Amino acid sequence: MTDRSLFLFDEKIRKANNVSYIAGFDEAGRGPLAGPVATAGVVLPLTYENDKINDSKKLTDKERRSLFLDIKEHALAYYVCLVPVETIDAINILEADRLGMETCLRQLLLKTRVDYLITDYMALHTDIPLLSIAKGDATSASVAAASILAKVTRDDYMIALDKEYPQYGFAKNKGYGTASHLQAIREYGYLKGIHRESFEPIKSMSLGIEQLKLF
């Protein structure tokens, strides 16, 4: 789905469930070797539409940043949570995603009414009716808006981290396991508290197991 179809999907959900205020949730940074995972929740006004809103992965950085400001300006409520590496390693990335989204939900409920939830394929512990759908960020305007908030927030975090550790190229790779990032890890070692020790090849390195073939 593209353009206005994402908003039509949300409107269909409202009518089918006789609800008004939908909160959309999504994450950014589930797969990288370094950095936190960002989760976001947002409640858009009933009258809000911006045909440029789409899955954040389908947008340019410039488009995402413009929409990021527009969503924050018009949203009834929004919240972005950065779940740290230590938590990811302790409870696994899926549960870290869930924890982050549930944190966002609690914050939204402090600010506005929420009748219904749509997530990008994630179940949450809540009594509020919830629709969990695959590729939610390409289907629902509310989820797409959340994906944009999460993506820009995490990108900015990694860009700031790059200034402290320029040798790892975080501003460019955003923590993903690119060839140059893996080469930097082999050359300089991994950063405790920044690289995810539950992810390979960091896990094997932290255990002292040589896994050079992974590079």
C-alpha positions as CSV (number, residue, x, y, z in Angstrom):
1,M,0.0,0.0,0.0
2,T,1.1,3.5,-0.7
3,D,-0.1,7.1,-0.4
4,R,-3.6,7.6,1.0
5,S,-4.3,3.8,1.2
6,L,-2.5,3.7,4.6
7,F,-5.0,6.2,6.0
8,L,-7.9,4.4,4.4
9,F,-6.8,1.2,6.1
10,D,-6.8,2.9,9.5
11,E,-10.3,4.3,8.8
12,K,-11.5,0.9,7.9
13,I,-10.3,-0.4,11.2
14,R,-12.0,2.4,13.0
15,K,-15.4,1.7,11.4
16,A,-15.1,-2.1,11.7
17,N,-14.3,-1.9,15.4
18,N,-16.4,1.2,16.2
19,V,-13.3,3.0,17.7
20,S,-11.8,6.5,17.2
21,Y,-8.3,6.7,18.6
22,I,-5.7,4.3,17.2
23,A,-2.2,4.0,18.5
24,G,0.3,2.6,16.0
25,F,3.6,1.0,17.1
26,D,6.8,0.0,15.3
27,E,10.5,-0.5,15.9
28,A,13.8,0.3,14.2
29,G,17.1,-1.5,14.7
30,R,16.1,-5.1,15.4
31,G,18.9,-6.6,13.3
32,P,22.0,-4.5,13.9
33,L,25.1,-5.7,15.8
34,A,25.4,-2.5,17.7
35,G,23.2,0.1,19.4
36,P,19.8,0.1,21.0
37,V,16.5,-0.9,19.4
38,A,14.1,2.0,19.0
39,T,10.4,1.6,19.5
40,A,7.7,4.2,18.9
41,G,4.0,4.7,19.5
42,V,1.9,7.4,18.0
43,V,-1.8,8.5,18.0
44,L,-2.7,10.6,15.0
45,P,-5.7,13.0,14.9
46,L,-8.8,11.7,13.1
47,T,-8.5,14.4,10.6
48,Y,-4.8,14.1,9.9
49,E,-3.5,13.0,6.5
50,N,-0.2,13.2,4.8
51,D,0.1,11.2,1.6
52,K,3.9,11.0,1.9
53,I,3.7,8.8,5.0
54,N,4.9,5.3,4.3
55,D,7.1,2.5,5.6
56,S,10.2,4.4,6.8
57,K,12.4,2.0,4.8
58,K,10.8,3.2,1.5
59,L,11.6,6.8,2.3
60,T,14.8,8.8,1.8
61,D,16.5,10.3,4.9
62,K,15.4,13.7,3.9
63,E,11.8,12.6,3.5
64,R,11.8,10.8,6.8
65,R,13.2,13.8,8.6
66,S,10.5,16.1,7.1
67,L,7.8,13.7,8.1
68,F,9.3,13.2,11.6
69,L,8.8,16.9,12.3
70,D,5.3,16.9,10.8
71,I,4.2,13.8,12.8
72,K,5.5,15.3,16.1
73,E,3.8,18.6,15.4
74,H,0.4,17.1,14.7
75,A,0.2,13.9,16.7
76,L,-2.2,13.8,19.7
77,A,0.6,11.9,21.5
78,Y,3.8,10.1,20.6
79,Y,6.6,8.5,22.5
80,V,9.9,6.9,21.4
81,C,11.8,4.4,23.6
82,L,15.4,3.4,23.1
83,V,15.9,0.0,24.7
84,P,19.6,-0.4,25.6
85,V,22.0,-3.1,24.5
86,E,22.2,-4.5,28.0
87,T,18.5,-5.2,28.0
88,I,18.6,-6.7,24.5
89,D,21.3,-9.1,25.6
90,A,19.5,-10.0,28.8
91,I,16.0,-10.7,27.5
92,N,16.5,-11.2,23.7
93,I,15.6,-8.8,20.9
94,L,12.0,-9.9,20.5
95,E,11.3,-9.2,24.2
96,A,13.2,-6.0,24.1
97,D,10.9,-4.9,21.2
98,R,7.9,-5.8,23.2
99,L,9.2,-4.1,26.4
100,G,9.8,-0.9,24.4
101,M,6.4,-0.9,22.8
102,E,4.7,-1.5,26.1
103,T,6.7,1.4,27.6
104,C,5.5,3.6,24.7
105,L,1.9,2.5,25.3
106,R,2.0,3.5,29.0
107,Q,3.3,6.9,28.1
108,L,0.6,7.4,25.4
109,L,-2.1,6.5,27.9
110,L,-0.8,9.3,30.1
111,K,-1.4,11.8,27.4
112,T,-4.5,10.8,25.4
113,R,-7.3,8.4,24.9
114,V,-6.4,5.1,23.1
115,D,-9.2,2.8,21.9
116,Y,-7.3,0.4,19.6
117,L,-3.7,-0.7,18.9
118,I,-2.0,-1.7,15.6
119,T,1.5,-3.2,15.8
120,D,3.9,-4.4,13.2
121,Y,3.6,-8.1,14.1
122,M,3.9,-7.8,17.8
123,A,1.6,-8.9,20.6
124,L,1.5,-6.7,23.7
125,H,0.4,-7.4,27.3
126,T,-2.7,-5.1,27.4
127,D,-6.5,-5.3,27.6
128,I,-6.9,-2.8,24.8
129,P,-8.0,-4.4,21.5
130,L,-4.9,-5.0,19.3
131,L,-4.3,-5.9,15.7
132,S,-0.9,-7.4,15.0
133,I,-0.1,-7.4,11.3
134,A,2.9,-8.3,9.2
135,K,4.4,-5.3,7.3
136,G,2.2,-3.0,9.3
137,D,4.5,-0.1,8.5
138,A,3.5,-0.5,4.8
139,T,-0.2,-1.1,5.6
140,S,-1.3,1.3,8.4
141,A,-0.7,5.0,8.6
142,S,-0.4,4.9,12.3
143,V,2.2,2.1,12.2
144,A,4.1,3.9,9.4
145,A,4.2,7.1,11.4
146,A,5.6,5.1,14.4
147,S,8.2,3.6,12.1
148,I,9.4,7.0,11.0
149,L,9.7,8.3,14.6
150,A,11.7,5.2,15.6
151,K,14.0,5.2,12.5
152,V,15.0,8.9,12.7
153,T,15.5,8.7,16.5
154,R,17.7,5.6,16.2
155,D,19.7,7.0,13.2
156,D,20.4,10.2,15.2
157,Y,21.6,8.1,18.2
158,M,24.0,6.1,15.9
159,I,25.3,9.3,14.3
160,A,26.1,10.8,17.7
161,L,27.8,7.5,18.7
162,D,29.9,7.7,15.5
163,K,31.5,10.9,16.9
164,E,32.8,9.0,19.9
165,Y,33.9,5.9,17.9
166,P,34.5,7.0,14.3
167,Q,36.5,3.9,13.5
168,Y,33.3,1.8,13.4
169,G,31.5,3.9,10.9
170,F,28.2,4.0,12.9
171,A,27.0,7.1,11.0
172,K,27.0,5.1,7.8
173,N,26.2,1.5,8.8
174,K,23.9,2.4,11.8
175,G,25.3,-0.7,13.6
176,Y,24.4,-3.2,10.9
177,G,26.9,-6.0,10.1
178,T,28.3,-4.5,6.9
179,A,31.7,-5.7,5.6
180,S,33.5,-2.6,6.8
181,H,31.8,-2.8,10.2
182,L,32.8,-6.4,10.6
183,Q,36.4,-5.5,9.6
184,A,36.5,-2.7,12.2
185,I,35.3,-5.2,14.9
186,R,38.1,-7.6,13.9
187,E,40.6,-4.8,14.0
188,Y,39.6,-2.9,17.1
189,G,37.5,-5.4,19.0
190,Y,33.9,-5.0,20.0
191,L,32.6,-2.2,22.3
192,K,31.0,-3.5,25.5
193,G,27.6,-1.9,26.1
194,I,27.4,-0.8,22.5
195,H,27.8,-4.0,20.5
196,R,25.2,-6.7,21.2
197,E,27.0,-9.7,22.9
198,S,24.0,-11.9,22.2
199,F,24.5,-11.5,18.5
200,E,27.0,-13.3,16.4
201,P,29.9,-12.8,15.8
202,I,30.1,-10.7,19.0
203,K,28.8,-13.6,21.1
204,S,31.6,-15.9,20.0
205,M,34.2,-13.1,20.5
206,S,32.9,-12.4,24.1
207,L,33.3,-16.1,24.8
208,G,36.8,-16.1,23.4
209,I,35.8,-18.4,20.5
210,E,37.5,-17.6,17.2
211,Q,35.0,-17.2,14.4
212,L,37.1,-15.5,11.8
213,K,35.1,-17.2,9.0
214,L,32.2,-15.0,9.9
215,F,34.2,-12.0,8.8
